[in-house]
C-alpha cells in the first residue's frame, strides 16, 4: 500500500515505515503530524483518487531536524573584476511514515 501526498508544496510517494526528507516543518522531534492532502492511494492493486479520498490521511512522526549539504553560489563577470561567492544550506525535517488511512 502506498500513497502520493502533498507535503509543504512537494509531492511524495510514501509507504508505511518509510523515512523521507521534507522541507522544514513546524514541530518538535518525536511529535506526530498528519497530512490530509492525499492525491492518490493504492491498496492491493486498486487505485483511489479525487473524490474517493475524502477523509484519507497520512500520519507521520518527526524524527529529526537537520541541514542539507552546502551549496556554493558563485557569480562572476569576466574582465570586470566582479566576483561574488555565497553559500546556502537548506533546512530539512526527517519524518517517518507511521500509517496511511483511507
MMTF fields as JSON, N, C-alpha, C and O atoms, coordinates in Angstrom:
{
  "mmtfVersion": "1.0.0",
  "mmtfProducer": "UNKNOWN",
  "numBonds": 407,
  "numAtoms": 408,
  "numGroups": 102,
  "numChains": 1,
  "numModels": 1,
  "chainsPerModel": [1],
  "groupsPerChain": [102],
  "chainIdList": ["A"],
  "bondAtomList": [4, 2, 8, 6, 12, 10, 16, 14, 20, 18, 24, 22, 28, 26, 32, 30, 36, 34, 40, 38, 44, 42, 48, 46, 52, 50, 56, 54, 60, 58, 64, 62, 68, 66, 72, 70, 76, 74, 80, 78, 84, 82, 88, 86, 92, 90, 96, 94, 100, 98, 104, 102, 108, 106, 112, 110, 116, 114, 120, 118, 124, 122, 128, 126, 132, 130, 136, 134, 140, 138, 144, 142, 148, 146, 152, 150, 156, 154, 160, 158, 164, 162, 168, 166, 172, 170, 176, 174, 180, 178, 184, 182, 188, 186, 192, 190, 196, 194, 200, 198, 204, 202, 208, 206, 212, 210, 216, 214, 220, 218, 224, 222, 228, 226, 232, 230, 236, 234, 240, 238, 244, 242, 248, 246, 252, 250, 256, 254, 260, 258, 264, 262, 268, 266, 272, 270, 276, 274, 280, 278, 284, 282, 288, 286, 292, 290, 296, 294, 300, 298, 304, 302, 308, 306, 312, 310, 316, 314, 320, 318, 324, 322, 328, 326, 332, 330, 336, 334, 340, 338, 344, 342, 348, 346, 352, 350, 356, 354, 360, 358, 364, 362, 368, 366, 372, 370, 376, 374, 380, 378, 384, 382, 388, 386, 392, 390, 396, 394, 400, 398, 404, 402],
  "bondOrderList": [1, 1, 1, 1, 1, 1, 1, 1, 1, 1, 1, 1, 1, 1, 1, 1, 1, 1, 1, 1, 1, 1, 1, 1, 1, 1, 1, 1, 1, 1, 1, 1, 1, 1, 1, 1, 1, 1, 1, 1, 1, 1, 1, 1, 1, 1, 1, 1, 1, 1, 1, 1, 1, 1, 1, 1, 1, 1, 1, 1, 1, 1, 1, 1, 1, 1, 1, 1, 1, 1, 1, 1, 1, 1, 1, 1, 1, 1, 1, 1, 1, 1, 1, 1, 1, 1, 1, 1, 1, 1, 1, 1, 1, 1, 1, 1, 1, 1, 1, 1, 1],
  "groupList": [{"groupName": "UNK", "atomNameList": ["N", "CA", "C", "O"], "elementList": ["N", "C", "C", "O"], "formalChargeList": [0, 0, 0, 0], "bondAtomList": [1, 0, 2, 1, 3, 2], "bondOrderList": [1, 1, 2], "singleLetterCode": "X", "chemCompType": "L-PEPTIDE LINKING"}],
  "groupTypeList": [0, 0, 0, 0, 0, 0, 0, 0, 0, 0, 0, 0, 0, 0, 0, 0, 0, 0, 0, 0, 0, 0, 0, 0, 0, 0, 0, 0, 0, 0, 0, 0, 0, 0, 0, 0, 0, 0, 0, 0, 0, 0, 0, 0, 0, 0, 0, 0, 0, 0, 0, 0, 0, 0, 0, 0, 0, 0, 0, 0, 0, 0, 0, 0, 0, 0, 0, 0, 0, 0, 0, 0, 0, 0, 0, 0, 0, 0, 0, 0, 0, 0, 0, 0, 0, 0, 0, 0, 0, 0, 0, 0, 0, 0, 0, 0, 0, 0, 0, 0, 0, 0],
  "groupIdList": [1, 2, 3, 4, 5, 6, 7, 8, 9, 10, 11, 12, 13, 14, 15, 16, 17, 18, 19, 20, 21, 22, 23, 24, 25, 26, 27, 28, 29, 30, 31, 32, 33, 34, 35, 36, 37, 38, 39, 40, 41, 42, 43, 44, 45, 46, 47, 48, 49, 50, 51, 52, 53, 54, 55, 56, 57, 58, 59, 60, 61, 62, 63, 64, 65, 66, 67, 68, 69, 70, 71, 72, 73, 74, 75, 76, 77, 78, 79, 80, 81, 82, 83, 84, 85, 86, 87, 88, 89, 90, 91, 92, 93, 94, 95, 96, 97, 98, 99, 100, 101, 102],
  "secStructList": [7, 3, 3, 3, 3, 3, 3, 6, 6, 3, 3, 3, 3, 3, 3, 6, 6, 7, 3, 3, 3, 3, 3, 7, 7, 1, 1, 7, 6, 6, 7, 3, 3, 3, 3, 7, 7, 3, 3, 3, 3, 3, 3, 6, 6, 3, 3, 3, 3, 4, 4, 4, 4, 6, 6, 7, 3, 3, 3, 3, 3, 3, 3, 3, 3, 3, 3, 3, 3, 3, 3, 3, 3, 3, 3, 3, 3, 6, 6, 6, 6, 3, 3, 3, 3, 3, 3, 3, 3, 3, 3, 3, 3, 3, 3, 3, 3, 3, 3, 3, 3, 7],
  "xCoordList": [0.847, 0.0, 0.892, 1.824, 0.594, 1.323, 0.367, -0.761, 0.836, 0.026, 0.933, 2.125, 0.354, 1.048, 0.41, -0.79, 1.243, 0.741, 1.527, 2.711, 0.862, 1.498, 1.914, 1.08, 3.247, 3.797, 4.628, 5.611, 4.248, 4.987, 5.214, 6.293, 4.206, 4.292, 4.973, 5.115, 5.398, 6.014, 5.231, 4.59, 5.283, 4.566, 5.542, 6.624, 5.138, 5.975, 5.172, 3.994, 5.821, 5.236, 5.703, 6.9, 4.756, 5.112, 4.465, 3.407, 5.125, 4.605, 4.852, 5.609, 4.22, 4.356, 5.808, 6.47, 6.294, 7.646, 8.748, 9.919, 8.398, 9.395, 9.844, 9.042, 11.124, 11.65, 12.003, 12.683, 11.534, 11.797, 12.248, 11.995, 12.922, 13.349, 12.437, 12.275, 11.837, 10.963, 11.484, 12.312, 10.99, 11.363, 10.938, 9.994, 11.638, 11.471, 9.998, 9.287, 9.542, 8.18, 8.193, 9.189, 7.08, 6.938, 6.678, 5.967, 7.237, 7.007, 8.3, 9.378, 8.178, 9.345, 9.658, 8.82, 10.877, 11.256, 10.417, 10.224, 9.922, 9.064, 7.583, 6.752, 7.234, 5.825, 5.163, 5.803, 3.874, 3.103, 2.38, 1.818, 2.403, 1.728, 0.906, 1.181, -0.11, -0.964, -1.037, -1.084, -1.045, -1.194, -2.489, -2.674, -3.394, -4.684, -4.794, -5.849, -3.741, -3.769, -3.244, -2.175, -4.018, -3.651, -4.182, -5.37, -3.302, -3.675, -4.048, -4.924, -3.385, -3.64, -3.287, -2.357, -4.033, -3.732, -3.91, -4.832, -3.014, -3.074, -3.147, -2.363, -4.105, -4.264, -4.594, -5.693, -3.639, -3.803, -4.272, -5.177, -3.661, -3.952, -5.085, -5.269, -5.855, -6.942, -6.498, -5.94, -6.761, -6.343, -7.537, -8.65, -7.284, -8.305, -7.715, -6.565, -8.504, -8.056, -9.249, -10.378, -8.986, -10.043, -11.02, -10.626, -12.327, -13.368, -13.445, -14.094, -12.803, -12.782, -11.921, -11.996, -11.109, -10.159, -10.611, -9.77, -11.889, -12.373, -12.067, -12.461, -11.371, -11.025, -9.758, -9.401, -9.069, -7.822, -6.719, -6.629, -5.886, -4.816, -3.557, -3.612, -2.432, -1.139, -0.581, -0.425, -0.284, 0.259, 1.758, 2.234, 2.482, 3.94, 4.457, 3.74, 5.724, 6.39, 7.664, 8.411, 7.913, 9.132, 10.302, 10.311, 11.293, 12.465, 13.519, 14.034, 13.844, 14.863, 14.776, 14.184, 15.375, 15.556, 17.039, 17.877, 17.373, 18.775, 18.966, 18.002, 20.223, 20.569, 21.129, 21.784, 20.866, 21.388, 22.827, 23.426, 23.384, 24.74, 24.835, 23.852, 26.015, 26.233, 26.288, 26.96, 25.572, 25.575, 26.296, 25.928, 27.319, 28.087, 27.494, 27.324, 27.184, 26.685, 27.804, 28.175, 28.346, 29.47, 29.085, 28.752, 29.132, 28.791, 30.039, 30.829, 30.219, 31.403, 31.057, 30.326, 31.597, 31.51, 32.924, 33.744, 33.206, 34.58, 35.061, 34.303, 36.326, 37.041, 36.55, 36.949, 35.724, 35.199, 35.666, 35.456, 36.282, 36.719, 35.575, 35.729, 34.416, 33.236, 33.168, 33.034, 33.262, 33.127, 32.337, 32.633, 31.344, 30.557, 30.453, 30.101, 30.759, 30.65, 29.682, 29.793, 28.741, 27.724, 27.445, 27.603, 27.036, 26.703, 25.304, 24.748, 24.74, 23.378, 23.261, 23.748, 22.609, 22.286, 20.797, 20.279, 20.106, 18.661, 18.312, 18.991, 17.261, 16.79, 15.804, 14.87, 16.017, 15.15, 14.602, 15.138, 13.509, 12.955, 12.866, 12.318, 13.4, 13.316, 12.075, 11.955, 11.143, 9.926, 9.822, 10.345, 9.139, 8.866, 7.365, 6.612, 6.93, 5.505, 5.051, 5.584, 4.057, 3.59, 2.308, 1.993, 1.565, 0.346, -0.367, -0.221, -1.147, -1.972, -3.39, -3.646, -4.317, -5.724, -6.549, -6.39, -7.428, -8.256, -9.664, -10.49],
  "yCoordList": [-1.176, 0.0, 1.239, 1.349, 2.156, 3.416, 4.537, 4.304, 5.771, 6.949, 8.052, 8.097, 8.926, 10.127, 11.285, 11.536, 11.989, 13.028, 14.315, 14.277, 15.446, 16.748, 17.247, 17.45, 17.444, 17.911, 19.151, 19.087, 20.274, 21.538, 21.927, 22.401, 21.731, 22.149, 21.162, 21.448, 20.011, 18.985, 17.695, 17.444, 16.86, 15.596, 14.456, 14.405, 13.536, 12.401, 11.119, 11.082, 10.058, 8.727, 8.076, 7.868, 7.753, 7.259, 5.909, 5.591, 5.122, 3.844, 3.777, 4.58, 2.827, 2.704, 2.37, 1.611, 2.941, 2.759, 3.331, 2.995, 4.18, 4.825, 6.135, 6.84, 6.454, 7.716, 8.611, 8.179, 9.877, 10.815, 12.152, 12.462, 12.932, 14.276, 15.269, 15.211, 16.185, 17.219, 18.573, 18.652, 19.641, 20.978, 21.145, 20.505, 21.997, 22.177, 22.328, 23.16, 21.514, 21.554, 22.052, 21.908, 22.639, 23.08, 21.865, 20.946, 21.854, 20.765, 20.276, 20.447, 19.669, 19.143, 17.727, 17.055, 17.29, 15.922, 14.957, 15.157, 13.916, 12.948, 13.269, 12.451, 14.449, 14.839, 14.099, 13.8, 13.81, 13.166, 14.231, 15.177, 14.062, 15.001, 14.216, 13.045, 14.874, 14.244, 15.129, 16.355, 14.49, 15.176, 14.69, 13.492, 15.635, 15.239, 15.529, 15.295, 16.032, 16.337, 15.129, 15.187, 14.037, 12.807, 12.893, 13.139, 12.691, 12.829, 11.501, 11.453, 10.421, 9.1, 8.059, 8.246, 6.954, 5.86, 4.54, 4.379, 3.593, 2.26, 1.249, 1.299, 0.319, -0.726, -2.025, -2.189, -2.954, -4.282, -4.211, -4.943, -3.335, -3.251, -2.321, -2.056, -1.811, -0.879, 0.54, 0.793, 1.444, 2.832, 3.692, 3.487, 4.661, 5.647, 7.023, 7.273, 7.919, 9.294, 10.224, 9.79, 11.506, 12.516, 12.437, 12.437, 12.369, 12.398, 11.094, 11.062, 10.023, 8.769, 8.874, 8.013, 9.915, 10.044, 11.016, 11.538, 11.275, 12.152, 11.51, 10.372, 12.238, 11.734, 10.907, 10.4, 10.755, 9.993, 10.817, 12.026, 10.16, 10.853, 10.0, 8.77, 10.68, 10.03, 10.561, 11.77, 9.661, 10.077, 9.794, 8.801, 10.688, 10.574, 11.059, 11.697, 10.739, 11.163, 11.895, 11.432, 13.041, 13.806, 13.106, 12.938, 12.697, 12.014, 13.038, 12.981, 13.984, 14.985, 16.166, 16.078, 17.273, 18.455, 18.538, 18.364, 18.803, 18.86, 19.785, 20.28, 20.011, 20.854, 19.994, 18.981, 20.406, 19.699, 20.095, 20.865, 19.563, 19.896, 21.347, 21.932, 21.927, 23.31, 23.436, 22.658, 24.426, 24.727, 26.056, 27.047, 26.079, 27.296, 28.005, 27.405, 29.286, 30.129, 31.099, 31.933, 31.0, 31.839, 32.594, 31.984, 33.919, 34.776, 35.513, 35.967, 35.634, 36.291, 36.933, 36.364, 38.13, 38.78, 38.948, 39.612, 38.362, 38.349, 39.74, 40.568, 39.957, 41.193, 42.413, 43.528, 42.265, 43.409, 43.387, 44.359, 42.318, 42.219, 41.96, 42.171, 41.501, 41.277, 39.795, 38.932, 39.513, 38.145, 38.177, 38.968, 37.325, 37.185, 35.708, 34.897, 35.362, 33.984, 33.95, 34.74, 33.038, 32.921, 31.443, 30.637, 31.076, 29.693, 29.595, 30.573, 28.388, 28.167, 26.724, 25.799, 26.542, 25.21, 25.145, 25.891, 24.25, 24.113, 23.373, 22.415, 23.814, 23.166, 22.06, 22.289, 20.871, 19.731, 19.153, 19.383, 18.389, 17.615, 16.167, 15.883, 15.26, 13.84, 13.29, 13.384, 12.711, 12.165, 10.679, 10.209, 9.963, 8.535, 8.35, 8.773, 7.713, 7.484, 6.344, 5.236, 6.632, 5.622, 4.938, 3.848, 5.55, 4.885, 5.672, 6.888, 4.928, 5.528, 5.036, 3.832, 5.972, 5.602, 6.149, 7.3, 5.31, 5.736, 6.03, 6.399],
  "zCoordList": [0.0, 0.0, 0.0, 0.797, -0.896, -0.923, -1.261, -1.696, -1.052, -1.341, -1.871, -1.567, -2.658, -3.095, -2.35, -2.466, -1.575, -0.682, -0.921, -1.255, -0.748, -0.903, 0.479, 1.361, 0.647, 1.914, 1.639, 0.9, 2.222, 2.102, 0.65, 0.295, -0.192, -1.585, -2.52, -3.709, -2.016, -2.85, -2.727, -1.706, -3.788, -3.788, -3.536, -4.12, -2.648, -2.283, -2.389, -2.036, -2.881, -2.858, -1.56, -1.363, -0.674, 0.65, 0.911, 0.369, 1.753, 2.225, 3.725, 4.27, 4.388, 5.841, 6.2, 5.492, 7.299, 7.84, 6.948, 7.131, 5.994, 5.13, 5.774, 6.387, 5.632, 6.141, 4.955, 4.025, 4.995, 3.902, 4.488, 5.652, 3.645, 4.0, 3.294, 2.075, 4.06, 3.507, 3.972, 4.879, 3.339, 3.79, 5.246, 5.708, 5.945, 7.392, 7.773, 7.209, 8.74, 9.248, 10.688, 11.397, 11.111, 12.486, 13.367, 12.961, 14.543, 15.485, 16.089, 15.519, 17.244, 17.944, 17.477, 16.876, 17.763, 17.44, 18.264, 19.463, 17.617, 18.287, 18.194, 18.589, 17.676, 17.561, 16.402, 15.394, 16.559, 15.494, 14.682, 15.233, 13.36, 12.463, 11.453, 11.188, 10.888, 9.881, 8.658, 8.759, 7.495, 6.223, 5.593, 5.377, 5.297, 4.725, 3.246, 2.657, 2.626, 1.201, 0.408, -0.2, 0.429, -0.27, -1.696, -1.908, -2.669, -4.076, -4.722, -5.585, -4.307, -4.875, -3.833, -3.048, -3.824, -2.907, -3.639, -4.438, -3.358, -3.959, -2.836, -1.888, -2.949, -1.948, -2.657, -3.188, -2.666, -3.253, -4.705, -5.107, -5.483, -6.916, -7.3, -8.488, -6.343, -6.668, -6.313, -5.246, -7.235, -7.062, -6.687, -7.173, -5.81, -5.444, -5.64, -5.277, -6.217, -6.375, -6.453, -6.679, -6.263, -6.352, -5.199, -4.032, -5.541, -4.518, -3.72, -2.673, -4.184, -3.426, -2.17, -1.294, -2.078, -0.972, 0.108, 0.839, 0.235, 1.3, 2.652, 2.91, 3.501, 4.823, 4.869, 5.932, 3.754, 3.75, 4.403, 4.191, 5.192, 5.907, 5.913, 5.883, 5.954, 6.136, 7.454, 7.624, 8.378, 9.669, 9.699, 9.148, 10.351, 10.39, 11.735, 12.507, 11.996, 13.21, 12.818, 11.957, 13.452, 13.171, 13.856, 15.075, 13.055, 13.595, 14.01, 15.126, 13.105, 13.441, 12.493, 11.417, 12.912, 12.072, 11.745, 12.629, 10.481, 10.095, 8.908, 8.324, 8.56, 7.421, 6.298, 6.544, 5.07, 3.92, 3.637, 4.387, 2.546, 2.152, 1.721, 1.265, 1.864, 1.49, -0.029, -0.705, -0.554, -1.98, -2.145, -1.515, -2.99, -3.239, -4.456, -5.517, -4.286, -5.376, -5.72, -4.895, -6.933, -7.347, -8.61, -9.625, -8.548, -9.685, -10.13, -9.301, -11.442, -11.969, -13.302, -14.112, -13.516, -14.828, -15.337, -14.703, -16.452, -16.94, -17.346, -17.852, -17.106, -17.44, -16.668, -17.005, -15.674, -14.909, -13.452, -12.728, -13.021, -11.638, -10.671, -9.468, -11.178, -10.341, -9.969, -10.837, -8.666, -8.172, -6.868, -5.972, -6.769, -5.539, -5.212, -6.068, -3.973, -3.513, -2.349, -1.412, -2.411, -1.381, -1.147, -2.063, 0.051, 0.362, 0.932, 1.434, 0.847, 1.342, 1.827, 1.176, 2.978, 3.482, 3.756, 4.587, 3.056, 3.186, 4.477, 4.846, 5.161, 6.382, 6.004, 5.235, 6.544, 6.265, 7.558, 8.643, 7.415, 8.509, 8.044, 6.978, 8.839, 8.522, 9.227, 10.448, 8.441, 9.018, 8.685, 7.674, 9.554, 9.332, 9.221, 10.098, 8.133, 7.896, 8.804, 8.742, 9.65, 10.593, 10.135, 10.613, 9.223, 8.763, 7.671, 7.548, 6.88, 5.825, 6.049, 6.036, 6.257, 6.469, 5.32, 4.912, 4.808, 3.663, 4.079, 3.244]
}
